[in-house]
Amino acid sequence: MKPQSHFIAIALTGAIVAVAAPAALAQRANNTATSATATSPSAGPWTASNVMAARPFGNIDTVSAGTTNQTVHSWVLERSPSQRAELNGRCNIIGNPYYTRRYPAQAQQFCQNYLTVESAYGYGTTTIR
């Protein structure tokens, strides 16, 4: 009787693994897709409903841009055209007087500098003058 019980336990374990493995792979694929979405470039159009106060610039780290027009200009020169277009769209929302209370002061200051130099150099376009 003991060998038969052992065989049943092995068979049940195999059945559990056979059912659990595809579910685990599906969950892993779902997590991978979610991670890819979180790090992929964002797409507009930008509105107050998709420019979140907690992460006003999405995946773009603006901390190293500094706080002056000159440092922001130098920093922007290293951004891709799609990042510049995204910053332009996000800053148009963040800088809108209707939404100013929604966004942190640092985000508003960055956007003020960004939009000032953007108007002088045309960052929202694919070329920089």
Contacts in CASP RR format, 6 or more apart in sequence:
PFRMAT RR
TARGET T0000
AUTHOR 0000-0000-0000
METHOD contacts of the structure
MODEL  1
MKPQSHFIAIALTGAIVAVAAPAALAQRANNTATSATATSPSAGPWTASN
VMAARPFGNIDTVSAGTTNQTVHSWVLERSPSQRAELNGRCNIIGNPYYT
RRYPAQAQQFCQNYLTVESAYGYGTTTIR
38 59 0 8 1.000
39 59 0 8 1.000
41 59 0 8 1.000
41 82 0 8 1.000
41 83 0 8 1.000
41 86 0 8 1.000
42 58 0 8 1.000
42 59 0 8 1.000
42 86 0 8 1.000
44 50 0 8 1.000
44 86 0 8 1.000
44 89 0 8 1.000
45 89 0 8 1.000
46 86 0 8 1.000
46 89 0 8 1.000
46 90 0 8 1.000
46 92 0 8 1.000
46 93 0 8 1.000
47 93 0 8 1.000
48 93 0 8 1.000
48 96 0 8 1.000
48 99 0 8 1.000
48 102 0 8 1.000
51 90 0 8 1.000
51 93 0 8 1.000
51 94 0 8 1.000
51 103 0 8 1.000
52 58 0 8 1.000
53 102 0 8 1.000
53 103 0 8 1.000
53 104 0 8 1.000
56 90 0 8 1.000
56 94 0 8 1.000
56 103 0 8 1.000
56 104 0 8 1.000
56 107 0 8 1.000
57 87 0 8 1.000
57 90 0 8 1.000
57 107 0 8 1.000
57 110 0 8 1.000
58 90 0 8 1.000
60 79 0 8 1.000
60 83 0 8 1.000
60 86 0 8 1.000
60 87 0 8 1.000
62 75 0 8 1.000
62 87 0 8 1.000
62 107 0 8 1.000
62 110 0 8 1.000
64 75 0 8 1.000
65 71 0 8 1.000
65 72 0 8 1.000
65 75 0 8 1.000
65 76 0 8 1.000
65 110 0 8 1.000
65 113 0 8 1.000
65 114 0 8 1.000
66 72 0 8 1.000
66 75 0 8 1.000
66 110 0 8 1.000
67 109 0 8 1.000
67 110 0 8 1.000
67 113 0 8 1.000
68 113 0 8 1.000
69 113 0 8 1.000
69 116 0 8 1.000
69 117 0 8 1.000
72 110 0 8 1.000
72 113 0 8 1.000
72 114 0 8 1.000
72 117 0 8 1.000
73 117 0 8 1.000
73 121 0 8 1.000
76 84 0 8 1.000
76 87 0 8 1.000
76 114 0 8 1.000
76 117 0 8 1.000
76 118 0 8 1.000
76 121 0 8 1.000
76 123 0 8 1.000
76 128 0 8 1.000
77 128 0 8 1.000
79 87 0 8 1.000
79 123 0 8 1.000
81 124 0 8 1.000
81 125 0 8 1.000
81 126 0 8 1.000
84 118 0 8 1.000
84 123 0 8 1.000
84 124 0 8 1.000
84 125 0 8 1.000
85 124 0 8 1.000
87 114 0 8 1.000
87 123 0 8 1.000
87 124 0 8 1.000
88 114 0 8 1.000
88 115 0 8 1.000
88 118 0 8 1.000
88 123 0 8 1.000
88 124 0 8 1.000
90 111 0 8 1.000
91 110 0 8 1.000
91 111 0 8 1.000
91 114 0 8 1.000
91 115 0 8 1.000
91 118 0 8 1.000
92 115 0 8 1.000
93 99 0 8 1.000
94 100 0 8 1.000
94 103 0 8 1.000
94 107 0 8 1.000
94 108 0 8 1.000
94 111 0 8 1.000
95 103 0 8 1.000
95 108 0 8 1.000
95 111 0 8 1.000
95 112 0 8 1.000
95 115 0 8 1.000
100 108 0 8 1.000
114 123 0 8 1.000
117 123 0 8 1.000
118 124 0 8 1.000
121 128 0 8 1.000
121 129 0 8 1.000
122 128 0 8 1.000
122 129 0 8 1.000
END
